[in-house]
Structures are given as C-alpha cells and as structure tokens.
C-alpha cells in the first residue's frame, strides 16, 4: 500500500517498483475518504519515511496508530514519536541505515506482525486522552 498524491514528476523508482511489485501492491495513490485511508493503513505492515520536511509527522503518527512498523528519519519531529529506549530499532541517520532497517523488516515480517507496538508510542495523541486535557486547560484560562 502506497498512499499519497501522485505527481506528474516523480522518481523513476516508483514506476519500476509498480512494475516489479504489481502482484504485491494493493493500492497506489491518493484516497478521497478518510475511511478508505484508515482501512489501507490498517492493512499496511511497514512505514518507511524519508521526509526532509515535516512539522509534526501526522501521516506517520496515523500509520503508527494503525500498528504499522515505523522506519523513521532521526530528524524533524519523528524522534519525538519514538521512546528513547526504542530509537535504535525505528530511527535511522543515514540512507544505508534506512535500507538495512527496511531489509530487516521485510525479512522479519512475521515477527513484526506478531509484535505490533507502534500504536503504544502515539496513543498519548489520541483525542480521548487529549480532549479532557485541553478542556481543563481552557477552563483554567477563564
């Protein structure tokens, strides 16, 4: 599952991957409805992120909430979403580390599927937890 907008100009590796993996890829591209987006996230296993610009990493947080295995750059907001003691498993500093972690994840997909814990990393962002905190804060301002 590859979610996101398709642009007229994109790296040729995307076309190559679509050809090579056509029997394995379930969906490529943007989805209009949040329900469809969430359904695809719940079907995904691994979340490789290569962003060079991101304020919060919302799509990564959403995917982690849906129990994907994150492989995130050790920059921007991403380290804040991973517990320090887990950083070595999920964060990378260089491209070769990304490839190593991605290869490991692909080779160990059964283990990843049995030990899904990324949701625990981002549960503090759940609205059922945040809303009462915001209510208390806003009520204290009046």
Beta strands, then each sheet from edge to edge (+ up, - down):
strand 1: 2-3
strand 2: 28-29
strand 3: 46-48
strand 4: 69-73
strand 5: 91-92
sheet 1: 1+ 2+
sheet 2: 3+ 4+ 5+
end
